[in-house]
């Protein structure tokens, strides 16, 4: 029986978040606790984490030369959530302002290899029993930042089973081969059948090669990543390992995301009182300087502003959206050119297009609670969370038919509408024209209430919590452990 699992990640909600990874890593411990598994998380000692965990116990002083930094491993409980966190407190590596991955200019921190190799190495030390009071049976790493974990585990704690989860295969953490020695990697494994990736060190590749079991965050993405179109060079390896590779759709935290008692909304509501959303819509229209008009369908976007997320397609379609009598409210950050283009669109269409360039958790809730629909026209999407929040909030998702978007949103075609199972709208094709057609379909459905309300309330009654996923992870942990015992 699996009782103890160590989760290793570079971000964790509510302490440090740049995207969906943090939401998942922050929610898993609670979900696993519900089925009798104690999950602790190992995270970097960023300022935000050290400040939030006030009472910490020192577990170990790591040797002075720990990846060129003085480091200490501490254990603390996060009061608000009860999460148990191992913190790699290494000021040289993590005590810096701003983004976990990027400097003030938006470039990768030049020592990211060292920072996240150190995190991965510390995970293996915990796997070996560094904390005398608690030892994991499973070490579960997330994304490239924890990609070297299974390899270090093989070296340091061969008895622990390892699981590796891909949250986005587009970020692979590839570094020059000269770093093999400083990163304490075994030179003999620098090979095709190892962590070598086109002559360099592939940290995500290492995770995929050495972990006992692999997962990603939706069944469709698990299939897609085995193809050249989506696998970004790792499709062959994933296809070879397909027996060990599963797709598990993320849950959402249904307490944090609950329109019935979300105190940042002007009006709370549930599937039976959708009319109350009007108050939230008006508040949003004010906030985003849009015309206060209940009859204009209000689309929102909560997103990184990148091509992955289809933001170029949105920009191409923005005049069309404004001319169709709809409105768009956007919050996001990303590429400077996208940010500027969205700001420019607001001046072209005053009262119809509103945007906030920034990152704000409260506004993201308010957008879900007051907009009529959320646009997620991603080119690829491992799972996607904003469409799940949309379902929960009656903010109808308009999505590309890829990855987790395809797995979680049922298109409102005639048959689905008739059967009452539709929960959103799929783009017919992932391009600007496909987006415009999907927007038009949404506008016309919106205008044909009560169909729209049926779609909204169907989404709101979907089971979106972590229950199902937690059981699937448990199964993966058991299987990883069993595989380890056999070999
Ligand atoms: P990804 O991790 O690829 O960025 P996801 O949909 O999986 O995409 O997760 C994005 C998460 O980040 C969601 O919780 C979403 O609400 C949040 N988010 C994205 N951009 C913003 C923003 N500008 N302000 C607030 N929350 C945001």
Boltz pocket constraint, residues with backbone or C-beta under 6 A from the ligand:
constraints:
  - pocket:
      binder: B
      contacts: [[A, 18], [A, 19], [A, 20], [A, 21], [A, 23], [A, 168], [A, 302], [A, 303], [A, 304], [A, 331], [A, 332], [A, 333], [A, 356], [A, 358], [A, 359], [A, 360], [A, 361], [A, 364], [A, 383], [A, 384], [A, 385], [A, 386], [A, 387]]
      max_distance: 6.0
